[in-house]
Protein backbone atom coordinates (compact mmCIF):
# COMPACT_ATOMS: atom_id res chain seq x y z
CA UNK A 1 0.00 0.00 0.00
CA UNK A 2 1.37 3.43 -0.92
CA UNK A 3 1.59 6.24 1.63
CA UNK A 4 -1.35 8.24 0.22
CA UNK A 5 -3.63 5.19 0.39
CA UNK A 6 -2.37 4.53 3.90
CA UNK A 7 -3.19 8.09 4.94
CA UNK A 8 -6.76 7.62 3.68
CA UNK A 9 -6.98 4.32 5.55
CA UNK A 10 -5.80 5.98 8.79
CA UNK A 11 -8.21 8.91 8.30
CA UNK A 12 -11.10 6.53 7.62
CA UNK A 13 -10.36 4.64 10.84
CA UNK A 14 -9.97 7.89 12.80
CA UNK A 15 -13.35 9.19 11.64
CA UNK A 16 -15.23 5.88 11.86
CA UNK A 17 -18.67 6.50 13.34
CA UNK A 18 -18.40 10.28 12.92
CA UNK A 19 -20.77 12.31 10.76
CA UNK A 20 -20.93 15.78 9.25
CA UNK A 21 -23.26 18.41 10.70
CA UNK A 22 -26.31 16.88 8.99
CA UNK A 23 -25.91 13.72 11.11
CA UNK A 24 -26.10 11.52 7.99
CA UNK A 25 -23.03 12.16 5.86
CA UNK A 26 -19.99 10.14 6.98
CA UNK A 27 -17.28 12.53 8.20
CA UNK A 28 -14.60 10.97 5.97
CA UNK A 29 -16.29 12.66 3.01
CA UNK A 30 -14.94 15.98 4.31
CA UNK A 31 -11.20 15.09 4.24
CA UNK A 32 -11.79 13.47 0.84
CA UNK A 33 -13.39 16.65 -0.48
CA UNK A 34 -10.57 18.78 0.95
CA UNK A 35 -8.09 16.48 -0.80
CA UNK A 36 -9.94 16.82 -4.11
CA UNK A 37 -10.01 20.63 -3.89
CA UNK A 38 -6.42 21.03 -2.72
CA UNK A 39 -4.96 18.46 -5.09
CA UNK A 40 -6.70 19.94 -8.14
CA UNK A 41 -5.35 23.40 -7.33
CA UNK A 42 -1.87 22.09 -6.49
CA UNK A 43 -1.79 20.08 -9.73
CA UNK A 44 -2.74 23.19 -11.71
CA UNK A 45 -0.02 25.16 -9.95
CA UNK A 46 2.64 22.49 -10.53
CA UNK A 47 1.75 22.51 -14.22
CA UNK A 48 1.68 26.32 -14.45
CA UNK A 49 -2.00 26.45 -15.33
CA UNK A 50 -3.10 29.94 -14.46
CA UNK A 51 -6.78 29.02 -14.23
CA UNK A 52 -6.83 29.16 -10.44
CA UNK A 53 -10.07 30.17 -8.79
CA UNK A 54 -8.01 32.47 -6.57
CA UNK A 55 -4.61 33.72 -7.74
CA UNK A 56 -3.56 34.27 -4.11
CA UNK A 57 -3.85 30.55 -3.28
CA UNK A 58 -2.05 29.73 -6.53
CA UNK A 59 0.87 31.84 -5.28
CA UNK A 60 0.77 30.25 -1.80
CA UNK A 61 0.94 26.78 -3.35
CA UNK A 62 3.79 27.78 -5.64
CA UNK A 63 5.69 29.42 -2.79
CA UNK A 64 5.23 26.34 -0.58
CA UNK A 65 6.59 24.07 -3.30
CA UNK A 66 9.61 26.31 -3.94
CA UNK A 67 10.32 26.55 -0.20
CA UNK A 68 10.20 22.77 0.32
CA UNK A 69 12.13 22.08 -2.86
CA UNK A 70 14.95 24.42 -1.82
CA UNK A 71 14.89 23.26 1.80
CA UNK A 72 14.99 19.50 1.19
CA UNK A 73 14.71 18.94 -2.55
CA UNK A 74 11.06 17.88 -2.27
CA UNK A 75 9.98 16.79 -5.76
CA UNK A 76 6.71 17.74 -7.45
CA UNK A 77 5.38 14.22 -6.86
CA UNK A 78 6.31 14.35 -3.17
CA UNK A 79 4.73 17.80 -2.86
CA UNK A 80 1.46 16.51 -4.29
CA UNK A 81 1.68 13.47 -1.99
CA UNK A 82 2.09 15.78 0.99
CA UNK A 83 -0.99 17.76 -0.04
CA UNK A 84 -3.03 14.55 -0.28
CA UNK A 85 -1.75 13.08 2.98
CA UNK A 86 -2.33 16.26 4.96
CA UNK A 87 -5.78 16.78 3.44
CA UNK A 88 -6.86 13.28 4.43
CA UNK A 89 -5.40 13.56 7.94
CA UNK A 90 -6.03 17.23 8.78
CA UNK A 91 -8.74 16.43 11.35
CA UNK A 92 -7.51 12.98 12.42
CA UNK A 93 -5.73 13.88 15.63
CA UNK A 94 -8.16 16.64 16.62
CA UNK A 95 -11.24 14.42 16.22
CA UNK A 96 -9.80 11.05 17.27
CA UNK A 97 -6.91 11.51 19.69
CA UNK A 98 -9.17 9.99 22.34
CA UNK A 99 -9.27 6.83 20.16
CA UNK A 100 -5.47 6.62 20.06
CA UNK A 101 -4.84 8.67 16.92
CA UNK A 102 -1.90 10.59 18.35
CA UNK A 103 0.61 12.28 16.07
CA UNK A 104 3.09 9.52 16.92
CA UNK A 105 0.61 6.80 15.97
CA UNK A 106 -0.33 8.49 12.70
CA UNK A 107 3.31 8.97 11.68
CA UNK A 108 4.22 5.39 12.63
CA UNK A 109 1.39 4.08 10.44
CA UNK A 110 2.57 6.20 7.50
CA UNK A 111 6.15 5.02 7.94
CA UNK A 112 4.98 1.42 7.54
CA UNK A 113 3.70 2.28 4.07
CA UNK A 114 6.80 4.23 3.02
CA UNK A 115 9.87 3.03 4.92
CA UNK A 116 12.18 4.55 2.29
CA UNK A 117 10.90 8.11 2.70
CA UNK A 118 13.28 10.48 4.44
CA UNK A 119 13.01 11.45 8.08
CA UNK A 120 12.48 15.00 6.85
CA UNK A 121 9.41 13.93 4.81
CA UNK A 122 7.75 12.58 7.95
CA UNK A 123 8.83 15.64 9.94
CA UNK A 124 7.06 17.82 7.37
CA UNK A 125 3.89 15.76 7.84
CA UNK A 126 4.06 15.85 11.64
CA UNK A 127 4.75 19.59 11.87
CA UNK A 128 2.02 20.36 9.32
CA UNK A 129 -0.52 18.17 11.14
CA UNK A 130 0.32 19.91 14.41
CA UNK A 131 -0.22 23.28 12.72
CA UNK A 132 -3.58 22.06 11.39
CA UNK A 133 -4.83 20.82 14.76
CA UNK A 134 -6.87 23.16 16.91
CA UNK A 135 -6.02 22.97 20.60
CA UNK A 136 -8.26 24.39 23.33
CA UNK A 137 -8.17 26.93 24.91
CA UNK A 138 -6.50 28.49 21.88
CA UNK A 139 -8.50 31.22 20.14
CA UNK A 140 -9.59 30.57 16.57
CA UNK A 141 -7.48 33.53 15.44
CA UNK A 142 -4.36 32.10 17.09
CA UNK A 143 -5.11 28.75 15.45
CA UNK A 144 -5.42 30.32 12.00
CA UNK A 145 -2.22 32.30 12.48
CA UNK A 146 -0.41 29.11 13.53
CA UNK A 147 -1.70 27.29 10.43
CA UNK A 148 -0.67 30.24 8.26
CA UNK A 149 2.92 30.00 9.53
CA UNK A 150 3.27 26.50 8.03
CA UNK A 151 3.20 26.59 4.18
CA UNK A 152 1.45 23.22 3.75
CA UNK A 153 -0.93 23.72 6.66
CA UNK A 154 -1.95 27.04 5.13
CA UNK A 155 -2.91 25.33 1.86
CA UNK A 156 -4.86 22.51 3.49
CA UNK A 157 -6.59 24.85 5.96
CA UNK A 158 -7.63 27.12 3.11
CA UNK A 159 -9.33 24.24 1.28
CA UNK A 160 -10.76 22.90 4.55
CA UNK A 161 -12.49 26.26 4.89
CA UNK A 162 -13.57 26.27 1.23
CA UNK A 163 -15.30 22.93 1.76
CA UNK A 164 -16.81 23.95 5.09
CA UNK A 165 -18.19 27.10 3.49
CA UNK A 166 -19.65 25.13 0.60
CA UNK A 167 -21.57 22.91 3.02
CA UNK A 168 -22.92 25.84 5.05
CA UNK A 169 -24.00 28.18 2.28
CA UNK A 170 -26.59 26.02 0.54
CA UNK A 171 -29.55 27.61 2.31
CA UNK A 172 -30.95 31.07 1.75
CA UNK A 173 -30.01 33.65 4.36
CA UNK A 174 -33.52 33.40 5.87
CA UNK A 175 -33.09 29.64 6.36
CA UNK A 176 -29.60 29.90 7.89
CA UNK A 177 -29.25 29.78 11.62
CA UNK A 178 -27.39 32.45 13.54
CA UNK A 179 -24.68 29.84 14.18
CA UNK A 180 -24.29 29.27 10.42
CA UNK A 181 -24.01 33.00 9.75
CA UNK A 182 -21.37 33.41 12.47
CA UNK A 183 -19.44 30.40 11.12
CA UNK A 184 -19.52 31.78 7.59
CA UNK A 185 -18.21 35.16 8.77
CA UNK A 186 -15.48 33.39 10.77
CA UNK A 187 -14.46 31.29 7.75
CA UNK A 188 -14.38 34.26 5.38
CA UNK A 189 -12.17 36.20 7.80
CA UNK A 190 -9.91 33.15 8.22
CA UNK A 191 -9.51 32.85 4.44
CA UNK A 192 -8.54 36.50 4.25
CA UNK A 193 -5.95 36.05 7.02
CA UNK A 194 -4.49 32.94 5.39
CA UNK A 195 -4.03 34.63 2.03
CA UNK A 196 -2.81 38.04 3.20
C-alpha positions in Angstrom: 0.0 0.0 0.0 1.4 3.4 -0.9 1.6 6.2 1.6 -1.3 8.2 0.2 -3.6 5.2 0.4 -2.4 4.5 3.9 -3.2 8.1 4.9 -6.8 7.6 3.7 -7.0 4.3 5.6 -5.8 6.0 8.8 -8.2 8.9 8.3 -11.1 6.5 7.6 -10.4 4.6 10.8 -10.0 7.9 12.8 -13.4 9.2 11.6 -15.2 5.9 11.9 -18.7 6.5 13.3 -18.4 10.3 12.9 -20.8 12.3 10.8 -20.9 15.8 9.2 -23.3 18.4 10.7 -26.3 16.9 9.0 -25.9 13.7 11.1 -26.1 11.5 8.0 -23.0 12.2 5.9 -20.0 10.1 7.0 -17.3 12.5 8.2 -14.6 11.0 6.0 -16.3 12.7 3.0 -14.9 16.0 4.3 -11.2 15.1 4.2 -11.8 13.5 0.8 -13.4 16.7 -0.5 -10.6 18.8 1.0 -8.1 16.5 -0.8 -9.9 16.8 -4.1 -10.0 20.6 -3.9 -6.4 21.0 -2.7 -5.0 18.5 -5.1 -6.7 19.9 -8.1 -5.4 23.4 -7.3 -1.9 22.1 -6.5 -1.8 20.1 -9.7 -2.7 23.2 -11.7 0.0 25.2 -9.9 2.6 22.5 -10.5 1.8 22.5 -14.2 1.7 26.3 -14.4 -2.0 26.4 -15.3 -3.1 29.9 -14.5 -6.8 29.0 -14.2 -6.8 29.2 -10.4 -10.1 30.2 -8.8 -8.0 32.5 -6.6 -4.6 33.7 -7.7 -3.6 34.3 -4.1 -3.9 30.5 -3.3 -2.1 29.7 -6.5 0.9 31.8 -5.3 0.8 30.2 -1.8 0.9 26.8 -3.4 3.8 27.8 -5.6 5.7 29.4 -2.8 5.2 26.3 -0.6 6.6 24.1 -3.3 9.6 26.3 -3.9 10.3 26.6 -0.2 10.2 22.8 0.3 12.1 22.1 -2.9 14.9 24.4 -1.8 14.9 23.3 1.8 15.0 19.5 1.2 14.7 18.9 -2.5 11.1 17.9 -2.3 10.0 16.8 -5.8 6.7 17.7 -7.4 5.4 14.2 -6.9 6.3 14.4 -3.2 4.7 17.8 -2.9 1.5 16.5 -4.3 1.7 13.5 -2.0 2.1 15.8 1.0 -1.0 17.8 0.0 -3.0 14.6 -0.3 -1.8 13.1 3.0 -2.3 16.3 5.0 -5.8 16.8 3.4 -6.9 13.3 4.4 -5.4 13.6 7.9 -6.0 17.2 8.8 -8.7 16.4 11.4 -7.5 13.0 12.4 -5.7 13.9 15.6 -8.2 16.6 16.6 -11.2 14.4 16.2 -9.8 11.1 17.3 -6.9 11.5 19.7 -9.2 10.0 22.3 -9.3 6.8 20.2 -5.5 6.6 20.1 -4.8 8.7 16.9 -1.9 10.6 18.4 0.6 12.3 16.1 3.1 9.5 16.9 0.6 6.8 16.0 -0.3 8.5 12.7 3.3 9.0 11.7 4.2 5.4 12.6 1.4 4.1 10.4 2.6 6.2 7.5 6.2 5.0 7.9 5.0 1.4 7.5 3.7 2.3 4.1 6.8 4.2 3.0 9.9 3.0 4.9 12.2 4.5 2.3 10.9 8.1 2.7 13.3 10.5 4.4 13.0 11.5 8.1 12.5 15.0 6.8 9.4 13.9 4.8 7.8 12.6 8.0 8.8 15.6 9.9 7.1 17.8 7.4 3.9 15.8 7.8 4.1 15.8 11.6 4.8 19.6 11.9 2.0 20.4 9.3 -0.5 18.2 11.1 0.3 19.9 14.4 -0.2 23.3 12.7 -3.6 22.1 11.4 -4.8 20.8 14.8 -6.9 23.2 16.9 -6.0 23.0 20.6 -8.3 24.4 23.3 -8.2 26.9 24.9 -6.5 28.5 21.9 -8.5 31.2 20.1 -9.6 30.6 16.6 -7.5 33.5 15.4 -4.4 32.1 17.1 -5.1 28.8 15.5 -5.4 30.3 12.0 -2.2 32.3 12.5 -0.4 29.1 13.5 -1.7 27.3 10.4 -0.7 30.2 8.3 2.9 30.0 9.5 3.3 26.5 8.0 3.2 26.6 4.2 1.5 23.2 3.8 -0.9 23.7 6.7 -1.9 27.0 5.1 -2.9 25.3 1.9 -4.9 22.5 3.5 -6.6 24.8 6.0 -7.6 27.1 3.1 -9.3 24.2 1.3 -10.8 22.9 4.5 -12.5 26.3 4.9 -13.6 26.3 1.2 -15.3 22.9 1.8 -16.8 23.9 5.1 -18.2 27.1 3.5 -19.7 25.1 0.6 -21.6 22.9 3.0 -22.9 25.8 5.1 -24.0 28.2 2.3 -26.6 26.0 0.5 -29.6 27.6 2.3 -31.0 31.1 1.8 -30.0 33.7 4.4 -33.5 33.4 5.9 -33.1 29.6 6.4 -29.6 29.9 7.9 -29.2 29.8 11.6 -27.4 32.4 13.5 -24.7 29.8 14.2 -24.3 29.3 10.4 -24.0 33.0 9.8 -21.4 33.4 12.5 -19.4 30.4 11.1 -19.5 31.8 7.6 -18.2 35.2 8.8 -15.5 33.4 10.8 -14.5 31.3 7.7 -14.4 34.3 5.4 -12.2 36.2 7.8 -9.9 33.2 8.2 -9.5 32.9 4.4 -8.5 36.5 4.3 -6.0 36.1 7.0 -4.5 32.9 5.4 -4.0 34.6 2.0 -2.8 38.0 3.2 
